[in-house]
């Protein structure tokens, strides 16, 4: 029965894919770390374009390909053909009601929140300030979004991509005590289906995100 079943499943998948493209549903996959940047932009887009709907799926994978999605936001080195969205640029951020440190050296008395299992992001930023200090108290998180959420709750200070925390800074949930932003070499980019396979409005979504 396998050949007949496989053919049937392929027909069902093809019909579902065609129906979603015809009804203007765009299947977008994005890493959880991009949600703070992405969600406000999707809300604003759908308010202006109610005929356009994005079905969002989050993932912890940064380099996954499309595989059943119409578009994917990727983190790292952009693959060929991807649209560049923004470069990652990190800076320390902390809860707005925390006393801001007077200098990078003054951070030593605080709890360091790390967006990864190691301290490479913090070390990169501190090196750019020509600062060496002992990070005595540390908390490690699996994503930058979790580290940012912990900082908002007053758990400590984290380095975060300035693009991802722009709304938190604007709304007074976080403060950035130092002006220095350090690029990590990574970037966020958008990979999308070829035009012949694209659902309606995919090009509109790409244009909206690339200029946001």
Secondary structure, DSSP 8 states (H G I E B T S, - for coil): -HHHHHHHHHHHHHHHHHHHHHTTEEEEEEEGGGHHHHHHHHHHHHHH-TT-EEEEEEES-SS---SS-SEEEEEES--TT-EEEEEEEEEEEEETTS---SSGGGGGGSEEEESSSSSHHHHHHHHHTT------EEEE-SSHHHHHHHHHTTS-EEEEETTTTHHHHHTTSEE------EEEEEEEEEEE--GGG--TTHHHHHHHHHH-
